[in-house]
């Protein structure tokens, strides 16, 4: 079974690079960020079924709960949003 990783701020920069690196290793990603960029959407297309994009803010408990609810369990969390 593939691990599931929640990454905040996955839409650009270090978060996007971490997302791509972790996807290439076979994990599933729940990406939580305020802005959905074309680069993040391209990664989701490159890895069909492995990326779930959640538009929201990690300082909002409801957004975080919505993201976490997408997985049966989480194996890791990358808190990258700044």
N, C-alpha and C positions, 0 to 999 in steps of 0.2 A: 504494500500500500504506500502511495506517495505521501510524503509529509505535507502538511498545510502550514503556510506562513502568512501572517498578517503583516503587511508593510504599510506604514503611513508615509505620506509624501512621495508616492511612487510615480508621480507624473513627470518628473524631470530630475536632472542632476544625479546626485548620489543615490537617491531612492529609485530612480529609473534604472540606473546601472546595477544596483543590488537586485532589483526585480528580475532583470534579464539574466544575471549570474545565477540566481537561485532557480529560475525556470529551466535554464540549461542543465542544471543538476537533477532535474526530474521532479521538482516540488510543484505543488499547486499554490497559487497566490490569491490572497484577498487583498486588493489594493484599495486603500482608503486615503483619499485626498480631496482637496477643495476644488481643484480644476482637473478635468479630464483632457489630456493633451493628445494630439494625433500620434505622438511617439508611443504613448501608453496603449492607445487603441491598436497601433501596429503590432505591438508585442502580444496583445490579446489575440490578434488575428494569426500571428506566427505560431502561437501555442494554443490552438483551439481547445476549449474546455478546461484549460489550466489556470485561467485568469478570471477572477470575478472583480469587476470594478465597482466600487461604492463611492459615490460622490458625497462628501461630508467632511466634517472637521473632527479631529481626534480630541478636541477639547469639549465636544458635545457628547454627553453620555448616550443619548439616543442614537447618534450616528455610529458610535463604537459598538453599541449593542446590536444594531442592525448588521454591521459587518461580521461580528463574531457569530451571530445566528446563522450565517451562511455555511459554517463548517460544523461537522460532527465533533471535531476536536482541533485544537491548535497545537502545533509542535514547536513553533517559534514566533516571536514578535520582533519586528524591526521598527523601532520608533525613530523615524528619520525626519518627520515634519519639523520645520523650523519657523 
